[in-house]
Amino acid sequence: MDSAREIENLLYTYAERIDLGDFDGVADLFTHATIFASEDGSPATRFVGREGALKMYSMSTRRYDDDGTPKTKHITTNAIIHVDEAAATATCRSYYCVVQATPALPLQPIIAGRYHDTFEVIDGSWWFATRTLFVDLMGDLSQHLLW
């Protein structure tokens, strides 16, 4: 498998795990990474490593008791991936749209934006190095966020 496809699979694995409510699995993807919840945000919006990622998702994202999921589907598109094989690094810009349906909320988009990611090879495998979240459009997040 080529590097760009491996990186693309990381994007989709993130979406699959978050939608399953598998916050431990999501955190595993960011073991070697820093997540920036907002560009140029304060230190409180930076989440470092596996523990930081687990903290961010656990404190912000609602999971429902009946199935343990957030009742969402994260749709990731428009991935523009640039790989530097010699340096074992890569960048990716992509779009996301999150749709949700709950007993209190009919199916609808609740948030859309962009991810700016960097990646690096560690021990022969691609890993997230950074993720910066950009929110471009917000809908009804009342059933998704814990605050």
Steps between C-alpha positions, in 0.01 A plus 500: 500500500633844416556770760214724388253211531632413848449862606152506348419185697605680822244773421226242451604293803462813713146554365406136554630489858346829612162396359523168686564690824844334519684788666786271603543400136489864391759590764726219373514674159638814666762326718779705338296810417377833624142603429434871469129554566534848351768665293722724714295402807609521859689211661162375630402420138808280439476130576826307495538129439266215570396628843432847365283366219308277740442796731377722216245253364385373841432850632326631189316228310175346625457123476153352533428227755303275264792431265803693631531707183456873438238412233707680238659434164818692424535543124854588390554621143722702270823361646798676343802295606864594441760240595874562539628142489861606559411685821235241600247780554175606340230764513129475431220753474149355503138590563272346758126505549338338803140384477302385802162350584371438853154447647493878560666608173401397147781409262693814408847648454615642834849633418733530200853620458855404413783295639860601442709197589865408498636147511830328564637151468588338834637147506391444140138617538323828429367687805320830557753765609259795528135572436361852489121531501321777313127548551337667200130426553308416817152363541324350802775357722272460804483121463869459418704700750506452876489874572 
